[in-house]
């Protein structure tokens, strides 16, 4: 009876032999090690669990290990497993997903037929246990993100952050800020130090606002219907902003810059200017500049939020973990303050703030065009996500 241990039973394969209508079980040499990728609250996982239980958990030859790819550690292990298995440089652990040997069934192809085929393909030879090898490489930086996210995700976030930073309503504030510092007689190290403190305040506040939105979005992962409805709303809002941006561009090219619809209200502009004046001349310059940056960042959300909110939703939609989404958010906010840092550099090198303002005014129509294109792409992306989930 000792030969009939759990380990021995797992090494059995199910070969049906027609003999009086009875299925005969024949011993096999190797078990089938399989790795099931899941995440709490994922839309497809509930249905997937049914045929995972049917075809894997009750199969005596299959040794099944479950990996929660929603956690940073689980995502790293899942990515390392795919790497060790030689699935491909662009593969990413998805929920639900199944890795059996070198066969990977991701969320887009996760069907009962695909799961069955993956197991049956390794029925005779089995599939080795690669978990320990995956653990050894899981912490290496080269496996931190799949290459397609490195290629496209970073470029998208970089582009959106820079575009948000040169958004006319935000850029006008930056020009006023550096102009005021120059008019107040600041130059050299003092100008740079105050500017850096102001930029730090902008970054910190912008990141904090984004983090709050991001956490709210991640909390919706367990509510796919609400999330899809949100995608639909954002898609409609982005397309509406695209139409308005194209209209604003046409008016700007005709010389009517003040008629732009997507801009800060005058009351907000006056409030921002007052915050900058008070912060830059505060007796305690460090807290003054930091608080001024944070206050300006909060008021600018009335305009920059048109780009920021869709960008955050995009980050949450391409991120497998909350840590990844926070990394995207950090990159975005850094790009958002990059134009401010560039302006400080130009002013320090002797550039005229008036000259910069003239150039920015000439480029405002072009910026509106790029914003319109951004909104169109976001509208299409979120529209597809709303329909397809």
WOZI-V99852 format. One record per residue. N is the residue number from 1. RES is the residue in one letter. BURIAL is b if it has 24 or more other ideal C-beta (glycine too) atoms within 12 Angstrom, else e. Layout:
n & res & burial
N & RES & BURIAL
N & RES & BURIAL
//
This chain:
n & res & burial
1 & X & e
2 & X & e
3 & X & e
4 & X & e
5 & X & e
6 & X & e
7 & X & e
8 & X & e
9 & X & e
10 & X & b
11 & X & b
12 & X & b
13 & X & b
14 & X & b
15 & X & e
16 & X & e
17 & X & e
18 & X & e
19 & X & e
20 & X & e
21 & X & e
22 & X & e
23 & X & e
24 & X & e
25 & X & e
26 & X & e
27 & X & e
28 & X & b
29 & X & e
30 & X & e
31 & X & b
32 & X & b
33 & X & b
34 & X & b
35 & X & b
36 & X & b
37 & X & b
38 & X & b
39 & X & b
40 & X & e
41 & X & e
42 & X & b
43 & X & b
44 & X & b
45 & X & b
46 & X & e
47 & X & e
48 & X & b
49 & X & b
50 & X & e
51 & X & b
52 & X & b
53 & X & e
54 & X & e
55 & X & b
56 & X & b
57 & X & e
58 & X & e
59 & X & b
60 & X & b
61 & X & b
62 & X & b
63 & X & b
64 & X & b
65 & X & b
66 & X & b
67 & X & b
68 & X & b
69 & X & b
70 & X & b
71 & X & e
72 & X & b
73 & X & e
74 & X & b
75 & X & b
76 & X & b
77 & X & b
78 & X & b
79 & X & b
80 & X & b
81 & X & b
82 & X & b
83 & X & b
84 & X & b
85 & X & b
86 & X & e
87 & X & b
88 & X & e
89 & X & e
90 & X & e
91 & X & b
92 & X & b
93 & X & b
94 & X & b
95 & X & b
96 & X & b
97 & X & b
98 & X & b
99 & X & b
100 & X & b
101 & X & b
102 & X & e
103 & X & b
104 & X & b
105 & X & b
106 & X & b
107 & X & b
108 & X & e
109 & X & e
110 & X & b
111 & X & e
112 & X & e
113 & X & e
114 & X & b
115 & X & b
116 & X & b
117 & X & e
118 & X & b
119 & X & b
120 & X & b
121 & X & e
122 & X & b
123 & X & b
124 & X & e
125 & X & e
126 & X & b
127 & X & b
128 & X & b
129 & X & b
130 & X & b
131 & X & b
132 & X & e
133 & X & e
134 & X & b
135 & X & e
136 & X & e
137 & X & e
138 & X & b
139 & X & e
140 & X & e
141 & X & e
142 & X & e
143 & X & b
144 & X & b
145 & X & b
146 & X & b
147 & X & e
148 & X & e
149 & X & b
150 & X & b
151 & X & e
152 & X & e
153 & X & b
154 & X & b
155 & X & e
156 & X & b
157 & X & b
158 & X & b
159 & X & b
160 & X & b
161 & X & b
162 & X & b
163 & X & b
164 & X & b
165 & X & b
166 & X & b
167 & X & b
168 & X & b
169 & X & b
170 & X & b
171 & X & b
172 & X & b
173 & X & b
174 & X & b
175 & X & b
176 & X & b
177 & X & b
178 & X & b
179 & X & b
180 & X & b
181 & X & b
182 & X & b
183 & X & e
184 & X & e
185 & X & e
186 & X & b
187 & X & e
188 & X & e
189 & X & e
190 & X & e
191 & X & b
192 & X & b
193 & X & e
194 & X & b
195 & X & b
196 & X & b
197 & X & b
198 & X & b
199 & X & b
200 & X & b
201 & X & b
202 & X & b
203 & X & b
204 & X & b
205 & X & b
206 & X & b
207 & X & b
208 & X & e
209 & X & b
210 & X & b
211 & X & b
212 & X & e
213 & X & b
214 & X & b
215 & X & e
216 & X & e
217 & X & b
218 & X & b
219 & X & e
220 & X & e
221 & X & b
222 & X & e
223 & X & e
224 & X & e
225 & X & e
226 & X & e
227 & X & b
228 & X & b
229 & X & e
230 & X & b
231 & X & b
232 & X & b
233 & X & e
234 & X & b
235 & X & b
236 & X & e
237 & X & b
238 & X & b
239 & X & b
240 & X & e
241 & X & b
242 & X & b
243 & X & e
244 & X & b
245 & X & b
246 & X & b
247 & X & b
248 & X & b
249 & X & b
250 & X & e
251 & X & e
252 & X & b
253 & X & e
254 & X & e
255 & X & e
256 & X & e
257 & X & b
258 & X & e
259 & X & e
260 & X & b
261 & X & b
262 & X & b
263 & X & b
264 & X & b
265 & X & e
266 & X & e
267 & X & e
268 & X & b
269 & X & b
270 & X & e
271 & X & e
272 & X & b
273 & X & b
274 & X & e
275 & X & b
276 & X & b
277 & X & b
278 & X & e
279 & X & b
280 & X & b
281 & X & e
282 & X & e
283 & X & e
284 & X & e
285 & X & b
286 & X & e
287 & X & e
288 & X & b
289 & X & b
290 & X & b
291 & X & b
292 & X & b
293 & X & b
294 & X & b
295 & X & b
296 & X & b
297 & X & b
298 & X & b
299 & X & b
300 & X & b
301 & X & b
302 & X & b
303 & X & b
304 & X & b
305 & X & b
306 & X & b
307 & X & b
308 & X & b
309 & X & b
310 & X & b
311 & X & b
312 & X & b
313 & X & b
314 & X & b
315 & X & b
316 & X & b
317 & X & b
318 & X & b
319 & X & b
320 & X & b
321 & X & b
322 & X & b
323 & X & e
324 & X & b
325 & X & b
326 & X & b
327 & X & b
328 & X & b
329 & X & b
330 & X & b
331 & X & b
332 & X & b
333 & X & b
334 & X & b
335 & X & b
336 & X & b
337 & X & b
338 & X & b
339 & X & b
340 & X & b
341 & X & b
342 & X & b
343 & X & b
344 & X & b
345 & X & e
346 & X & b
347 & X & b
348 & X & b
349 & X & e
350 & X & e
351 & X & e
352 & X & e
353 & X & b
354 & X & e
355 & X & e
356 & X & b
357 & X & b
358 & X & e
359 & X & e
360 & X & b
361 & X & e
362 & X & e
363 & X & b
364 & X & b
365 & X & b
366 & X & e
367 & X & b
368 & X & b
369 & X & b
370 & X & b
371 & X & b
372 & X & b
373 & X & b
374 & X & b
375 & X & b
376 & X & b
377 & X & b
378 & X & b
379 & X & b
380 & X & e
381 & X & b
382 & X & b
383 & X & b
384 & X & e
385 & X & b
386 & X & b
387 & X & e
388 & X & e
389 & X & e
//
